[in-house]
Amino acid sequence: TKMSTWDFGSGYSSSYGDSYHGRPRTQQQSLLQVVIRKLVDSFDDEERQQHYHEIKADLDVAEENLDTLVQDHKEQLHRTLATFGKIDSTIKNSQAKVHMLKSSLQVCKTQLRCKREELKRLWLDEVKYKKM
């Protein structure tokens, strides 16, 4: 990949270095803020034009790098998306099965309560029968 004057990864570097008017650069500082500041600090139209051409060249380099990265990783991205789709489908199927199991367990629990009540009733009937 080609390098530009702008460091897009760790804050922005330019011909001003690591600080601007004594203030350290931060990663939160946007590229747009740097460009605006650079253009505002320009003394005349010629300097602005020079900065404009530098920025345009850097953006062209960034676009070329992005296109290269997209092409390099296109197949991997497609495989990753296909794999993600399969995983998503498997998770949804598993969630449906878990929901069915929970429903089945609830039905079983209800049936067990009924059987328990029936057994308790039968036991009480037997106890009454023995006492007679």
C-alpha positions in Angstrom: 0.0 0.0 0.0 1.1 3.5 -0.8 1.7 6.0 2.0 0.2 9.5 2.1 0.9 12.5 4.2 -2.1 11.6 6.3 -1.9 8.8 8.8 -5.4 7.5 8.9 -4.8 5.0 11.7 -3.4 6.7 14.7 -4.6 10.3 14.6 -3.6 12.4 11.7 -0.1 13.5 10.7 0.7 16.2 8.4 3.5 18.6 7.7 2.7 20.1 11.1 4.0 17.1 12.9 2.6 15.7 16.2 1.3 19.0 17.5 -0.6 21.9 16.1 -0.1 25.3 17.8 1.3 23.5 20.8 -1.7 21.2 21.2 -1.1 17.4 20.9 -3.1 15.5 18.2 -5.6 13.0 19.4 -7.2 10.1 17.7 -10.6 11.7 18.1 -9.5 14.6 15.9 -11.2 14.2 12.6 -9.6 14.5 9.2 -12.0 17.2 8.3 -10.9 19.3 11.3 -7.3 18.9 10.2 -8.1 19.9 6.6 -10.2 22.9 7.6 -7.5 24.0 10.0 -4.8 23.6 7.3 -6.8 25.6 4.8 -7.8 28.3 7.4 -4.1 28.8 8.3 -3.1 29.2 4.7 -1.9 32.7 3.9 -3.0 33.0 0.3 -4.8 31.3 -2.5 -1.6 29.8 -3.9 -0.9 28.0 -0.5 -4.6 26.9 -0.4 -4.3 25.5 -3.9 -1.1 23.7 -2.8 -2.9 22.2 0.2 -5.9 21.3 -2.0 -3.7 19.4 -4.4 -1.9 17.6 -1.5 -5.2 16.6 0.1 -6.6 15.5 -3.3 -3.4 13.4 -3.9 -3.7 11.9 -0.5 -7.3 11.0 -1.0 -6.5 9.4 -4.3 -3.9 7.3 -2.6 -6.3 6.4 0.1 -9.0 5.4 -2.5 -6.4 3.3 -4.4 -5.4 1.6 -1.1 -9.0 0.9 -0.2 -9.7 -0.5 -3.7 -6.7 -2.8 -3.3 -7.8 -3.9 0.1 -11.3 -4.6 -1.1 -10.0 -6.7 -4.0 -7.5 -8.5 -1.8 -10.1 -9.5 0.8 -13.2 -9.8 -1.4 -13.2 -13.7 -1.5 -12.5 -13.9 2.3 -15.4 -11.4 2.9 -17.8 -13.6 0.8 -16.7 -16.7 2.7 -17.1 -15.0 6.0 -20.6 -13.7 5.1 -21.6 -17.2 3.9 -20.3 -18.8 7.2 -22.1 -16.1 9.2 -25.3 -16.9 7.4 -24.9 -20.6 8.2 -24.1 -19.8 11.8 -27.1 -17.5 12.0 -29.4 -20.2 10.6 -28.1 -22.8 13.0 -28.6 -20.4 16.0 -32.2 -19.7 14.9 -32.9 -23.4 14.5 -31.4 -24.1 17.9 -33.5 -21.3 19.5 -36.6 -22.8 17.9 -35.7 -26.3 19.3 -35.1 -24.8 22.8 -38.5 -23.1 22.6 -40.1 -26.4 21.7 -38.3 -28.2 24.5 -39.4 -25.6 27.0 -43.0 -26.0 25.9 -42.7 -29.8 26.1 -41.2 -29.6 29.6 -44.0 -27.3 30.7 -46.6 -29.8 29.4 -44.7 -32.6 31.2 -44.6 -30.6 34.4 -48.4 -30.1 34.2 -49.0 -33.8 33.5 -46.8 -34.8 36.5 -48.8 -32.5 38.8 -52.0 -34.1 37.6 -50.6 -37.6 38.2 -49.3 -36.6 41.6 -52.7 -35.3 42.6 -54.3 -38.5 41.2 -51.9 -40.7 43.2 -52.4 -38.6 46.3 -56.2 -39.0 45.9 -55.8 -42.8 45.4 -53.6 -43.1 48.4 -56.1 -41.2 50.6 -58.9 -43.4 49.3 -56.8 -46.5 50.2 -56.1 -45.1 53.7 -59.9 -44.5 54.2 -60.7 -48.0 52.9 -58.2 -49.6 55.4 -59.7 -47.6 58.3 -63.2 -48.9 57.4 
